[in-house]
Amino acid sequence: MLYNSGVGMMVTLMNDKISEDLAEMEKKLSLYVDKGRVPSSAEVREEQVIAVKPDASNIKPLKKVSSYEGQFLAVDCSTRTLKRANNWGIYLMRPCFVFVKGRNVKWDYAERMCTVIGDAYTRGDYLEDFRVELESQMALGLIHNELKYSHHGNEYSRGDYVLLDGGGYFGGGKKFRVSLYDACKNRDVNLLALSKRSSILHDEKGRDFMATTGTLAPYSVWVYPYVKEANKEENLYGDISVVKLCDDSPRVFRCDIMEYLREHDVVKLLSPLTFVSEDPRCFGYPIPLFLAHKFSVPSEAMLLHYHDQIENVLKEAGLLDMLRREEKVYNFPDELHGAKHAFDLEWVERV
């Protein structure tokens, strides 16, 4: 492993579950071959649109920070398809963490396999829930074992940061675990959730709120705080805000600031993010999250390795021929484009 510590042990234990995942795959697909697909009654709940008229007076300039003594921890998890058909899919999940302190970076990853029976919507919901579970587990282990909870003597320093990829939703399906929120709150860690995109933020005319706000901002780096305040009854544990963190990048991001941080000055709280967002090659996105996203992507050789493992297990179980026929029916459009495997044309996460 790349990171030899108590966390390395946690990652190793997670990787050891691959054999259990393969056994679970065989069990689920054997039941599918025998009984067919059981329709899902899972409820699909979408985030409600937030429509707000931008007010330029709410935009606050951030202070550019050139050095910072605290640590930044980011976690992210990729989902890659190994095999799929109309009624089932087998996926590789790769949660990854990145620590950034000063100019030093350390990182590691784990790998899990996930088999889901159901249509594309059912599979998507299940995979999203499993993804945030893996991210929550990894972040919790790191918080307990690695972060030093202390202030570092800098006016613009409140200690260490944990950066999540996504909205600040906790508790329930497809949401981060409340235990992660509680661990950060109890240790006074700065927990922020940054989204690569947010389709629910609209201005009063139904246009993209973040893009509109970017045209109003008179500063190079800034925050528009508290577009919507946290509401735990809606599982929203963070105050939805919008930030621009890099002078040389036009990108703006949704940044959910956990409710327990509201008592702190928002400019002092978010200004240290400018230290890890200054590289324009990262598009103004915080470097820890950028690297966690990058390092969570498995190599083609690793995908082929797991693909072959799956086929060997299915062949020994007497399931491969039937499942391969279903797979070929589903994947014909991909084959027309020259793809041999489900992951060959997979530029984005698909189910």
N, C-alpha and C positions, 0 to 999 in steps of 0.2 A: 504494500500500500504506500501511497505517497506521503501519508501523514501519520506518523507512528506515535500514538498516544491512546488515552482512554477512548477518544473518539474513533481512532483507527480500529479498536476492538469492536465498537458499536457498528462500524461500517462492515467489518468482517462478518459479524453475526448476521447482519442484514443480507449480505451476499450468500451466506450459507443457506438461506431459505430458498435458494433457487431450486434445490432438489425437492423441497416441499411444494414449490410452485408447480414443478413438472408433474408431481403426483396429483396435485389438485386439478391440473389441466386434464390429465388422463381421466380422472373421476368425472369431471363435468362433461367432457366430450363423450365419454362412454354413456352417460345418462342421456345426453342429447341424441346420440345415435339410436339408443333404445327407445326413448320416450318422445323425442321431438322437442321443439321449443315451447316452453311455457310462457304465454303472453305476460308482459309486465304491466302492472297497474301503477307504476311509479308516477308520482305527480310532478309535472314540470312547472317550476315557478321561476319566472324571470324577474330581474330587477326592474323596479319602476323607474320611469323616466323622471329626471329632475330638471325642471325648466326654471332658469333664473336669468334675470337681466343683469349683465355684467356692469359693475360699478368701478370705474377706474380709481376712485378714491380708496377702495379696499385693497388695492395692490400695494404691497410693502417691499422695499428693496432688501435683498439679502446682502450680508457682508461677505466678500470673497476671503476665504481662509486659505493661507499659503502653507500652513503646517498644522498638524493635529496629532495628539499623542494617544487618543483613544483607538479602539478597534472597531472595524465594521465587519459584521457577519452577514452574508447573504446566502439564501438557499433558493434553489430552483430545481425543477424536475421535468425531464423530457419524456415524451411518450412516443414510441416508434412501433409500427405495426410489423409483426413477424409473419403472421398468416391471418387471413380473414375470409369470410364468406357472408352470405346474406344474414345468417342467423347466429353467427359466432365470430369471435376474434381472439387472437393471442397477441399480447403486446409486451414490449420490454419497457420497463419504467426505470429511469436512471436519475435519482435524486443526487444533487451535488451541492457542496458548500464551498464558500470562499471566504477566507479571512484576509482583510487588508489592514495593515498597521504601518503607517508611514508609506514607504515605498516597497515594503515586504508583502508578499502574497503567498499564502499556503492554501491548498485545496485538496479535496478528495471526493470520491463518489461511491455510491453503492448501486447495485442492480437487483431488480426484482422482475419476475415475470407475472403477468396477469391474464387470466382467461375469463372471458365474459360471454355468456349465452344471452342472446337477445338481438333486437334490431339495432340500427345505427344510433338511434336516439338513446335507447337504454344503455348501450355500450358507452356512449359519450358521457352520460351522467355518472355511470359507475366509475369510469376511468378518472374523471375529474375529482370525484370524492377520494379515490385511492391516491391520486397524486398529492392532494393537499394533506392527506394522512401521512404519507411518506415525508413530505416537507416538514410537517409539524413534528414528527418523531425525530427527524435529524436535527432540527433547530433546538428542540428541547434538550437533547443529549449534549449539544454543544454549549448551551447556556449553563447547564448544571456543571459541566466539566472544564470549560475553557475560559469563559469570559471573566475578567476581573472587574468587579463592580466598584469603581472608584472614580471620583472626579479628578481631572488631570491638570488643574491649576490654570487653565486657559479660560478667559472670559467667555469665549464661545465654545465651551466644552461642558458637557454634562455626562461624560463617561462614554460607555460603549453603545453601539447601535446594532440593532437587528433589522435587516431589510428583507421584506417578503415581496414576492412577485404576485400582484393581484390586488383586489380590493380588501379593505379591512373588515371582512366578515368572519365571524367566529361562531361555532356551535351549530350542529346539524349537518345535513348532507351538503357536499361540495363547498364546505367552509373550513377555515383553519380551526384547530382545536382550542377550546377555551383554556385548557391547561397551559398552552403556550403563552397566551395573553397574560394569565395569572403569574406565570414564572417571570415574565419581563416586568410586570407591574411590581411584584414583590421585591425585585432586585433593583428597581429604579433604572432599568435598561430602556433606552429609547427605541421603541418598537414602531416602525413605519411600514406601511404597505404601499408600494408603488406599482401602478398598472402601466403596461406597455400601451394600452389604449383604453378608452372608456366611452362606450356608445350611449350611456344613459345621461350624460351631461349636455343639456341643450340651453341655448339662450332663449330669450322671450319669443324669437321668431322661428324656433325649431332648428336653428343651425348649431354647429358644434361649439359648445361653450368654450372649450380650451383654445380652439383656433381663434375665436372672436376675442377672448381675453388677451391673447398674444398680440393682437393688433393694437390694443389699448395701452399696453404696459410701457411706461416711459423709462424702464430700467433694463439693464443687461441681464441681471439675475434677480429673481423676484419670487414672491409667494402671494397667491390670492387665497387667504385662509378661510376656512369654515363656510364653504359653499353650502354644505349641509352638515349639521352637527350629528354626532353619534346618537343612535337610537337602538339600544340593545334589544328592544322588543322586535325589531326588524333584523336582528343579528348584526347590525352595523355597530362595531365597537370603536370605530375611528371617525374623526371629523374629516369629511371630504374636503380636500384643498387642491389647488393647482400650483405647480412650481415650474420655474425655468432655472436650471442649475449651471448652465455653461454659456459663457459670453459668446463663444464662436459657433454655437449650434442654435438653430431656430426651434428645436424640439421643446415641447412642454409636456408635463406628465401629471396625471392624477396622483396625489400623495395623501393617503389617509393617515392622520395623526391620532394615535390612540387617545382615548378620552382622558386617561389619567395624566396625560402630559399637558392638558389644557391650561393648567395653572402656570406654566412656564412661558416665557416670552417666545413667541413663535419664530421671530427672526433669529434669536440666539440659538434656538433649538435646531433650526434647519440650515443655518449658515455653514456648519461643518460639512454638509453634503457637497458644497462647492469644491472642497478639497479633493473629493474622489469623483468629481464629474467634469474635471477640467480638460480631459483628453477628448478632442473632437472626433477621434476615431471611434469613440464609444457613443457618438451621436448625442452627447449631453446627458446620457443615461449614467447613473452611478456605476463606477467601474466594478465594484463587487457584484452587482446584479448582472452586469454585462458579461463578466467572466463566468459567473455561475451558469448563466444561460449557455454560453459557449462550451464550457467544459461538461455540461450535462448531455451533450450530443455524442452518442456512441459511434465508433468507427464502423465502416462497412464490414471489415473483417469480423468485428464482434457480433454484428447482426447476423452474418452468415454462420458464425459459430453456434449461436442460439437457435437459428433456423434448423441447422442440421441436428442439433440435440432434440428439438421438438419432433422432427420427422422420425428419428430413431425410436423415441418413446412411443409415438403413435403406431409405428410399424410393429413394434413388439406387442402392442396391445391389440393388434388386428383392426385398427381404426383408420389407418392412413389412406387406403384406397377410396373409401367412401367420402371422407372429408376432403381429399384432394379433388374429387369430382365436383363437390360443392364449391371449392375454392376456384376451380377453373371456370365454372359458370359465372361467378361473381367478378373475376379478374379479367375477363375477356377485353373490356375497353382498355385496361392498362397494357395488356399484351399487344394490342394494336399500336400502342405508342412505344413499344420496344421494351417494356418492363418484364423482367423475369420473376422478380419477387415483389411482394406487397410494398416494401420500403423503397424500391428503386426510384419511383416518381414522387416520393413523399417529401415535399419541400416544407409542408406545414403538417401539424398534427392532425391525422385523420383517423376515423374509426370505421 
